[in-house]
């Protein structure tokens, strides 16, 4: 009996990674992210048709396991499920939120604290099977400490409040060439402001070593530890795992914070897909 073809998706608000699995063979594809907070089911369906189906070259999955930002809310799960069912009406479809993707990818079937530090941020305590505790994520306006959007907002504050010294202000102008009006237009009037804010985080990687950049990074990631990880009593008994572009690029600071607070550091993955593929192969 031939093995089932499985399609596993991990979607943030910026980008989505899709892994097509048949037996032990894996192929991965990238598309734009699909946030049900910003896209309708029709728009998500169109995105899949335009960006993913040509890459699949006619391959049809028997099972689709979709993990996505915003899919903790039941209404959003229905929107995503509707768009996926419209594309693959015969497939078994499971829609779950991105935090479960992180938990399964990072922890497998063992207990641990799983954290996402990407465009947005989130965390949970996972007992090896279910998410037992979740400190609420409040989004880029009220929360998202340690995320790309949070760090990008700090960069813009340093720039617009003229906190940057002359050297950093010059480097910022050379790289981005924006002014106050352009920034405010993108943040308050245009769609996807969280993506816009997060787009400034590469500036931090490019300018490591400058004390102002280090201050932004250390304060932003420490805020995540203090407001989220400190709230789990299990943080002192279970390993702390991280995934996401911010976690990956600034893992040295995460390591330092874990040492400072005497917490056990687990895995740091750039993205969860490798762990998810292993999880679903075993399943």
Short mmCIF file of the C-alpha atoms (twelve columns), coordinates in Angstrom:
data_MODEL
# 
_entry.id   MODEL 
# 
loop_
_atom_site.group_PDB 
_atom_site.id 
_atom_site.type_symbol 
_atom_site.label_atom_id 
_atom_site.label_alt_id 
_atom_site.label_comp_id 
_atom_site.label_asym_id 
_atom_site.label_seq_id 
_atom_site.Cartn_x 
_atom_site.Cartn_y 
_atom_site.Cartn_z 
_atom_site.pdbx_PDB_model_num 
ATOM 1   C CA . UNK A 1   0.000   0.000  0.000   1 
ATOM 2   C CA . UNK A 2   1.567   3.321  -1.057  1 
ATOM 3   C CA . UNK A 3   2.299   5.823  1.714   1 
ATOM 4   C CA . UNK A 4   0.052   8.849  2.033   1 
ATOM 5   C CA . UNK A 5   1.176   12.132 0.571   1 
ATOM 6   C CA . UNK A 6   1.282   14.717 3.345   1 
ATOM 7   C CA . UNK A 7   1.499   18.477 2.992   1 
ATOM 8   C CA . UNK A 8   2.663   20.306 6.117   1 
ATOM 9   C CA . UNK A 9   2.445   24.108 6.230   1 
ATOM 10  C CA . UNK A 10  3.968   26.537 8.691   1 
ATOM 11  C CA . UNK A 11  2.716   30.059 8.047   1 
ATOM 12  C CA . UNK A 12  3.622   33.282 9.785   1 
ATOM 13  C CA . UNK A 13  2.229   36.632 8.804   1 
ATOM 14  C CA . UNK A 14  5.244   37.329 6.549   1 
ATOM 15  C CA . UNK A 15  6.034   34.000 4.865   1 
ATOM 16  C CA . UNK A 16  4.839   30.405 4.735   1 
ATOM 17  C CA . UNK A 17  6.875   27.232 4.307   1 
ATOM 18  C CA . UNK A 18  5.216   24.146 2.835   1 
ATOM 19  C CA . UNK A 19  6.697   20.641 2.984   1 
ATOM 20  C CA . UNK A 20  5.379   17.905 0.697   1 
ATOM 21  C CA . UNK A 21  6.176   14.448 2.109   1 
ATOM 22  C CA . UNK A 22  5.805   11.091 0.391   1 
ATOM 23  C CA . UNK A 23  7.424   8.280  2.339   1 
ATOM 24  C CA . UNK A 24  10.879  9.567  3.285   1 
ATOM 25  C CA . UNK A 25  11.008  12.063 0.419   1 
ATOM 26  C CA . UNK A 26  10.543  15.736 1.287   1 
ATOM 27  C CA . UNK A 27  10.265  18.849 -0.862  1 
ATOM 28  C CA . UNK A 28  9.841   22.344 0.580   1 
ATOM 29  C CA . UNK A 29  8.308   25.443 -0.980  1 
ATOM 30  C CA . UNK A 30  7.909   29.068 0.074   1 
ATOM 31  C CA . UNK A 31  4.998   31.480 -0.368  1 
ATOM 32  C CA . UNK A 32  3.772   34.641 1.273   1 
ATOM 33  C CA . UNK A 33  2.311   34.185 4.736   1 
ATOM 34  C CA . UNK A 34  -1.447  33.790 5.217   1 
ATOM 35  C CA . UNK A 35  -2.824  35.626 8.226   1 
ATOM 36  C CA . UNK A 36  -6.625  35.282 8.556   1 
ATOM 37  C CA . UNK A 37  -6.577  38.613 10.371  1 
ATOM 38  C CA . UNK A 38  -5.484  40.319 7.149   1 
ATOM 39  C CA . UNK A 39  -6.747  38.027 4.348   1 
ATOM 40  C CA . UNK A 40  -10.173 36.601 3.508   1 
ATOM 41  C CA . UNK A 41  -10.611 32.920 2.644   1 
ATOM 42  C CA . UNK A 42  -10.945 33.895 -1.033  1 
ATOM 43  C CA . UNK A 43  -7.654  35.829 -0.892  1 
ATOM 44  C CA . UNK A 44  -5.915  32.900 0.802   1 
ATOM 45  C CA . UNK A 45  -7.276  30.511 -1.823  1 
ATOM 46  C CA . UNK A 46  -6.007  32.787 -4.580  1 
ATOM 47  C CA . UNK A 47  -2.586  33.040 -2.920  1 
ATOM 48  C CA . UNK A 48  -2.297  29.240 -2.836  1 
ATOM 49  C CA . UNK A 49  -3.369  28.940 -6.479  1 
ATOM 50  C CA . UNK A 50  -0.892  31.577 -7.665  1 
ATOM 51  C CA . UNK A 51  2.129   30.898 -5.450  1 
ATOM 52  C CA . UNK A 52  1.991   27.252 -4.323  1 
ATOM 53  C CA . UNK A 53  0.188   25.072 -6.880  1 
ATOM 54  C CA . UNK A 54  2.636   25.818 -9.730  1 
ATOM 55  C CA . UNK A 55  5.482   24.673 -7.452  1 
ATOM 56  C CA . UNK A 56  3.685   21.416 -6.557  1 
ATOM 57  C CA . UNK A 57  3.580   20.494 -10.263 1 
ATOM 58  C CA . UNK A 58  0.353   18.522 -9.989  1 
ATOM 59  C CA . UNK A 59  1.110   16.690 -6.744  1 
ATOM 60  C CA . UNK A 60  -2.082  16.250 -4.685  1 
ATOM 61  C CA . UNK A 61  -1.844  15.646 -0.922  1 
ATOM 62  C CA . UNK A 62  -3.974  13.083 0.900   1 
ATOM 63  C CA . UNK A 63  -3.539  14.983 4.160   1 
ATOM 64  C CA . UNK A 64  -2.880  18.660 4.850   1 
ATOM 65  C CA . UNK A 65  -1.542  19.790 8.224   1 
ATOM 66  C CA . UNK A 66  -1.654  23.570 8.368   1 
ATOM 67  C CA . UNK A 67  -0.140  25.567 11.230  1 
ATOM 68  C CA . UNK A 68  -0.638  29.301 11.044  1 
ATOM 69  C CA . UNK A 69  -0.574  32.617 12.794  1 
ATOM 70  C CA . UNK A 70  -4.008  33.682 14.021  1 
ATOM 71  C CA . UNK A 71  -5.352  30.119 14.043  1 
ATOM 72  C CA . UNK A 72  -5.947  29.966 17.778  1 
ATOM 73  C CA . UNK A 73  -9.313  31.674 17.131  1 
ATOM 74  C CA . UNK A 74  -12.073 29.313 15.944  1 
ATOM 75  C CA . UNK A 75  -13.395 31.739 13.354  1 
ATOM 76  C CA . UNK A 76  -9.938  32.066 11.786  1 
ATOM 77  C CA . UNK A 77  -9.542  28.279 11.721  1 
ATOM 78  C CA . UNK A 78  -12.782 28.067 9.733   1 
ATOM 79  C CA . UNK A 79  -11.544 30.688 7.248   1 
ATOM 80  C CA . UNK A 80  -8.279  28.863 6.628   1 
ATOM 81  C CA . UNK A 81  -9.978  25.464 6.466   1 
ATOM 82  C CA . UNK A 82  -12.429 26.805 3.889   1 
ATOM 83  C CA . UNK A 83  -9.632  28.047 1.629   1 
ATOM 84  C CA . UNK A 84  -7.676  24.774 1.906   1 
ATOM 85  C CA . UNK A 85  -10.788 22.640 1.292   1 
ATOM 86  C CA . UNK A 86  -11.548 24.663 -1.830  1 
ATOM 87  C CA . UNK A 87  -8.124  23.707 -3.213  1 
ATOM 88  C CA . UNK A 88  -8.012  20.083 -2.033  1 
ATOM 89  C CA . UNK A 89  -11.626 18.935 -1.496  1 
ATOM 90  C CA . UNK A 90  -10.681 15.249 -1.104  1 
ATOM 91  C CA . UNK A 91  -7.886  15.721 1.421   1 
ATOM 92  C CA . UNK A 92  -8.066  15.314 5.184   1 
ATOM 93  C CA . UNK A 93  -7.342  18.802 6.528   1 
ATOM 94  C CA . UNK A 94  -6.173  19.778 9.999   1 
ATOM 95  C CA . UNK A 95  -5.717  23.453 10.899  1 
ATOM 96  C CA . UNK A 96  -3.801  24.399 14.028  1 
ATOM 97  C CA . UNK A 97  -2.104  27.501 15.335  1 
ATOM 98  C CA . UNK A 98  1.555   28.397 14.943  1 
ATOM 99  C CA . UNK A 99  2.264   27.902 18.631  1 
ATOM 100 C CA . UNK A 100 1.361   24.209 18.340  1 
ATOM 101 C CA . UNK A 101 3.734   24.032 15.372  1 
ATOM 102 C CA . UNK A 102 6.510   25.441 17.532  1 
ATOM 103 C CA . UNK A 103 5.689   23.099 20.420  1 
ATOM 104 C CA . UNK A 104 5.635   19.951 18.273  1 
ATOM 105 C CA . UNK A 105 8.722   20.961 16.283  1 
ATOM 106 C CA . UNK A 106 10.804  21.984 19.294  1 
ATOM 107 C CA . UNK A 107 9.643   19.565 21.975  1 
ATOM 108 C CA . UNK A 108 8.464   16.574 19.955  1 
ATOM 109 C CA . UNK A 109 6.732   14.450 22.563  1 
ATOM 110 C CA . UNK A 110 8.648   15.762 25.579  1 
ATOM 111 C CA . UNK A 111 7.615   18.551 28.012  1 
ATOM 112 C CA . UNK A 112 9.118   21.999 27.496  1 
ATOM 113 C CA . UNK A 113 8.621   25.739 27.074  1 
ATOM 114 C CA . UNK A 114 8.218   26.630 23.389  1 
ATOM 115 C CA . UNK A 115 8.637   30.226 22.234  1 
ATOM 116 C CA . UNK A 116 8.218   31.956 18.886  1 
ATOM 117 C CA . UNK A 117 10.308  35.029 18.176  1 
ATOM 118 C CA . UNK A 118 9.635   36.019 14.580  1 
ATOM 119 C CA . UNK A 119 7.562   38.853 13.118  1 
ATOM 120 C CA . UNK A 120 5.425   38.380 16.252  1 
ATOM 121 C CA . UNK A 121 6.085   36.571 19.530  1 
ATOM 122 C CA . UNK A 122 4.326   33.927 21.615  1 
ATOM 123 C CA . UNK A 123 5.110   31.200 24.149  1 
ATOM 124 C CA . UNK A 124 3.604   28.197 25.917  1 
ATOM 125 C CA . UNK A 125 4.223   25.287 28.256  1 
ATOM 126 C CA . UNK A 126 3.748   22.004 26.362  1 
ATOM 127 C CA . UNK A 127 3.436   18.757 28.313  1 
ATOM 128 C CA . UNK A 128 4.541   16.545 25.417  1 
ATOM 129 C CA . UNK A 129 1.066   16.246 23.936  1 
ATOM 130 C CA . UNK A 130 -0.935  19.418 24.549  1 
ATOM 131 C CA . UNK A 131 -0.360  23.092 25.197  1 
ATOM 132 C CA . UNK A 132 -1.202  23.364 28.891  1 
ATOM 133 C CA . UNK A 133 -0.360  27.021 29.528  1 
ATOM 134 C CA . UNK A 134 -0.148  30.001 27.196  1 
ATOM 135 C CA . UNK A 135 0.724   33.496 28.296  1 
ATOM 136 C CA . UNK A 136 -1.532  35.608 26.080  1 
ATOM 137 C CA . UNK A 137 -0.031  37.200 22.991  1 
ATOM 138 C CA . UNK A 138 -1.351  40.747 22.623  1 
ATOM 139 C CA . UNK A 139 -0.172  41.508 19.090  1 
ATOM 140 C CA . UNK A 140 2.208   44.142 17.826  1 
ATOM 141 C CA . UNK A 141 0.323   47.130 19.301  1 
ATOM 142 C CA . UNK A 142 0.077   46.013 22.931  1 
ATOM 143 C CA . UNK A 143 2.653   43.247 23.147  1 
ATOM 144 C CA . UNK A 144 4.855   41.057 20.942  1 
ATOM 145 C CA . UNK A 145 7.869   41.701 23.163  1 
ATOM 146 C CA . UNK A 146 11.081  40.396 21.611  1 
ATOM 147 C CA . UNK A 147 9.545   40.073 18.146  1 
ATOM 148 C CA . UNK A 148 10.695  41.611 14.881  1 
ATOM 149 C CA . UNK A 149 7.807   44.078 15.005  1 
ATOM 150 C CA . UNK A 150 8.676   45.043 18.593  1 
ATOM 151 C CA . UNK A 151 12.375  45.498 17.807  1 
ATOM 152 C CA . UNK A 152 11.575  47.370 14.581  1 
ATOM 153 C CA . UNK A 153 9.360   49.762 16.527  1 
ATOM 154 C CA . UNK A 154 12.268  50.426 18.910  1 
ATOM 155 C CA . UNK A 155 14.571  51.202 15.976  1 
ATOM 156 C CA . UNK A 156 12.081  53.704 14.593  1 
ATOM 157 C CA . UNK A 157 11.646  55.297 18.008  1 
ATOM 158 C CA . UNK A 158 15.406  55.727 18.348  1 
ATOM 159 C CA . UNK A 159 15.480  57.289 14.887  1 
ATOM 160 C CA . UNK A 160 12.428  59.560 15.132  1 
ATOM 161 C CA . UNK A 161 13.154  60.682 18.699  1 
ATOM 162 C CA . UNK A 162 16.741  61.439 17.566  1 
ATOM 163 C CA . UNK A 163 18.161  59.075 20.170  1 
ATOM 164 C CA . UNK A 164 20.578  57.536 17.661  1 
ATOM 165 C CA . UNK A 165 24.003  59.168 17.593  1 
ATOM 166 C CA . UNK A 166 25.236  60.736 14.355  1 
ATOM 167 C CA . UNK A 167 26.902  57.515 13.187  1 
ATOM 168 C CA . UNK A 168 23.799  55.351 13.598  1 
ATOM 169 C CA . UNK A 169 21.524  58.015 12.156  1 
ATOM 170 C CA . UNK A 170 23.750  58.203 9.066   1 
ATOM 171 C CA . UNK A 171 23.729  54.417 8.680   1 
ATOM 172 C CA . UNK A 172 19.940  54.323 9.028   1 
ATOM 173 C CA . UNK A 173 19.479  57.045 6.391   1 
ATOM 174 C CA . UNK A 174 21.884  55.302 4.016   1 
ATOM 175 C CA . UNK A 175 20.061  51.993 4.302   1 
ATOM 176 C CA . UNK A 176 16.402  53.030 4.342   1 
ATOM 177 C CA . UNK A 177 16.119  56.589 2.992   1 
ATOM 178 C CA . UNK A 178 12.808  57.215 4.753   1 
ATOM 179 C CA . UNK A 179 11.454  60.154 6.702   1 
ATOM 180 C CA . UNK A 180 8.873   60.676 9.439   1 
ATOM 181 C CA . UNK A 181 5.955   61.083 7.014   1 
ATOM 182 C CA . UNK A 182 6.811   57.893 5.110   1 
ATOM 183 C CA . UNK A 183 7.164   55.912 8.331   1 
ATOM 184 C CA . UNK A 184 3.874   57.131 9.806   1 
ATOM 185 C CA . UNK A 185 2.082   56.501 6.504   1 
ATOM 186 C CA . UNK A 186 3.241   52.877 6.509   1 
ATOM 187 C CA . UNK A 187 2.497   52.286 10.175  1 
ATOM 188 C CA . UNK A 188 -0.907  53.950 10.443  1 
ATOM 189 C CA . UNK A 189 -2.425  53.913 6.963   1 
ATOM 190 C CA . UNK A 190 -1.088  50.979 4.962   1 
ATOM 191 C CA . UNK A 191 -1.851  47.265 5.408   1 
ATOM 192 C CA . UNK A 192 0.454   44.871 7.255   1 
ATOM 193 C CA . UNK A 193 2.099   47.407 9.616   1 
ATOM 194 C CA . UNK A 194 3.581   44.552 11.647  1 
ATOM 195 C CA . UNK A 195 5.502   43.359 8.591   1 
ATOM 196 C CA . UNK A 196 6.667   46.914 7.919   1 
ATOM 197 C CA . UNK A 197 7.972   47.291 11.470  1 
ATOM 198 C CA . UNK A 198 9.708   43.905 11.361  1 
ATOM 199 C CA . UNK A 199 11.412  44.813 8.067   1 
ATOM 200 C CA . UNK A 200 13.790  47.086 10.017  1 
ATOM 201 C CA . UNK A 201 15.264  44.292 12.181  1 
ATOM 202 C CA . UNK A 202 18.097  43.383 9.732   1 
ATOM 203 C CA . UNK A 203 19.539  46.795 10.689  1 
ATOM 204 C CA . UNK A 204 20.234  45.300 14.120  1 
ATOM 205 C CA . UNK A 205 22.174  42.333 12.713  1 
ATOM 206 C CA . UNK A 206 24.201  44.614 10.456  1 
ATOM 207 C CA . UNK A 207 25.247  46.901 13.303  1 
ATOM 208 C CA . UNK A 208 26.015  44.487 16.138  1 
ATOM 209 C CA . UNK A 209 28.569  45.847 18.573  1 
ATOM 210 C CA . UNK A 210 27.256  49.412 18.677  1 
ATOM 211 C CA . UNK A 211 26.054  50.046 22.212  1 
ATOM 212 C CA . UNK A 212 22.682  51.472 21.091  1 
ATOM 213 C CA . UNK A 213 21.954  48.406 18.959  1 
ATOM 214 C CA . UNK A 214 22.945  46.092 21.805  1 
ATOM 215 C CA . UNK A 215 20.672  48.061 24.155  1 
ATOM 216 C CA . UNK A 216 17.682  47.608 21.819  1 
ATOM 217 C CA . UNK A 217 18.322  43.882 21.522  1 
ATOM 218 C CA . UNK A 218 19.016  43.193 25.183  1 
ATOM 219 C CA . UNK A 219 16.068  45.283 26.402  1 
ATOM 220 C CA . UNK A 220 13.670  43.808 23.813  1 
ATOM 221 C CA . UNK A 221 14.566  40.176 24.518  1 
ATOM 222 C CA . UNK A 222 14.730  40.738 28.270  1 
ATOM 223 C CA . UNK A 223 11.183  42.141 28.067  1 
ATOM 224 C CA . UNK A 224 10.112  38.828 26.520  1 
ATOM 225 C CA . UNK A 225 11.740  36.828 29.312  1 
ATOM 226 C CA . UNK A 226 10.289  39.041 32.038  1 
ATOM 227 C CA . UNK A 227 6.741   39.378 30.677  1 
ATOM 228 C CA . UNK A 228 6.336   35.839 29.366  1 
ATOM 229 C CA . UNK A 229 8.846   33.167 30.360  1 
ATOM 230 C CA . UNK A 230 8.951   34.307 33.982  1 
ATOM 231 C CA . UNK A 231 5.203   33.657 34.208  1 
ATOM 232 C CA . UNK A 232 5.634   29.887 33.802  1 
ATOM 233 C CA . UNK A 233 6.689   28.044 36.954  1 
ATOM 234 C CA . UNK A 234 7.888   25.281 34.595  1 
ATOM 235 C CA . UNK A 235 10.564  27.615 33.193  1 
ATOM 236 C CA . UNK A 236 12.783  26.572 36.116  1 
ATOM 237 C CA . UNK A 237 12.292  22.836 35.595  1 
ATOM 238 C CA . UNK A 238 11.808  22.323 31.835  1 
ATOM 239 C CA . UNK A 239 14.048  23.320 28.888  1 
ATOM 240 C CA . UNK A 240 13.359  26.587 27.061  1 
ATOM 241 C CA . UNK A 241 13.149  26.169 23.279  1 
ATOM 242 C CA . UNK A 242 12.960  28.943 20.682  1 
ATOM 243 C CA . UNK A 243 12.135  29.264 17.002  1 
ATOM 244 C CA . UNK A 244 11.841  32.172 14.574  1 
ATOM 245 C CA . UNK A 245 14.181  34.518 12.734  1 
ATOM 246 C CA . UNK A 246 14.768  36.808 15.731  1 
ATOM 247 C CA . UNK A 247 15.552  33.870 18.014  1 
ATOM 248 C CA . UNK A 248 17.946  32.443 15.429  1 
ATOM 249 C CA . UNK A 249 19.853  35.620 14.545  1 
ATOM 250 C CA . UNK A 250 20.189  36.819 18.137  1 
ATOM 251 C CA . UNK A 251 20.598  33.447 19.822  1 
ATOM 252 C CA . UNK A 252 23.751  34.644 21.597  1 
ATOM 253 C CA . UNK A 253 21.648  37.075 23.642  1 
ATOM 254 C CA . UNK A 254 19.085  34.347 24.408  1 
ATOM 255 C CA . UNK A 255 21.936  32.125 25.625  1 
ATOM 256 C CA . UNK A 256 23.251  34.947 27.836  1 
ATOM 257 C CA . UNK A 257 19.799  35.609 29.319  1 
ATOM 258 C CA . UNK A 258 19.291  31.911 30.086  1 
ATOM 259 C CA . UNK A 259 22.657  31.833 31.842  1 
ATOM 260 C CA . UNK A 260 21.887  35.045 33.721  1 
ATOM 261 C CA . UNK A 261 18.538  33.749 34.992  1 
ATOM 262 C CA . UNK A 262 19.843  30.171 35.471  1 
ATOM 263 C CA . UNK A 263 17.355  28.675 33.031  1 
ATOM 264 C CA . UNK A 264 17.935  25.549 30.918  1 
ATOM 265 C CA . UNK A 265 18.306  26.387 27.238  1 
ATOM 266 C CA . UNK A 266 16.971  23.773 24.826  1 
ATOM 267 C CA . UNK A 267 16.830  23.972 21.021  1 
ATOM 268 C CA . UNK A 268 16.914  27.120 18.892  1 
ATOM 269 C CA . UNK A 269 15.554  26.582 15.362  1 
ATOM 270 C CA . UNK A 270 15.404  29.176 12.607  1 
ATOM 271 C CA . UNK A 271 12.020  27.750 11.623  1 
ATOM 272 C CA . UNK A 272 9.974   24.786 12.818  1 
ATOM 273 C CA . UNK A 273 9.610   22.854 9.570   1 
ATOM 274 C CA . UNK A 274 12.368  20.269 10.098  1 
ATOM 275 C CA . UNK A 275 10.944  19.387 13.500  1 
ATOM 276 C CA . UNK A 276 7.390   19.306 12.144  1 
ATOM 277 C CA . UNK A 277 8.346   16.980 9.310   1 
ATOM 278 C CA . UNK A 278 9.937   14.570 11.791  1 
ATOM 279 C CA . UNK A 279 6.855   14.798 14.031  1 
ATOM 280 C CA . UNK A 280 4.438   13.994 11.213  1 
ATOM 281 C CA . UNK A 281 6.612   11.240 9.754   1 
ATOM 282 C CA . UNK A 282 6.607   9.529  13.140  1 
ATOM 283 C CA . UNK A 283 2.873   10.124 13.521  1 
# 
